[in-house]
Amino acid sequence: MLPVVGADLSKRPVPDELWELAAPLLPSFAARPQGGGTAPCDERAVFTAMVYALTSGCAWRHLPPTFGTSPATAHRRFTVWTESGLWRRLHRAVLDELGARGEVDWTSAIVDAASVHAKRGDR
């Protein structure tokens, strides 16, 4: 019997190597003196849920409960981590790690002109 495509994605863990790069980049939790605010939770579970949602196209509200975090928490942390610049820093950390291992060929690159701002008067 053939496996159902995507059936076990929620069980796919974030590899330890990726987590080791991501964990130190996460914004730290600071409890408010008056209480409330963002509650501490298993950051790796939240990160894994985010990776699943982002790579599978799953809507936040449909995250499987097997991640051990609520869809609301995953989405809220995603917003906070995005605003903190986590994804840009993680992308750079992954490239640096792969480059240090010699697993990135830096001799060629593709530039997406749609994301480069043109200055007025430059033609």
Buried (B, 14 or more C-beta within 10 A) or exposed (E): EEEEEEEEEBEEEBEEEBBEBBEEBBBEEEEEEEEEEBEEBEBBBBBBBBBBBEEBEBEBEEBEEEBBBBBEBBBBBBEEBEEEEBBEBBEEBBEEBEEEEEEEEEEEEEEEEEEEEEEEEEE
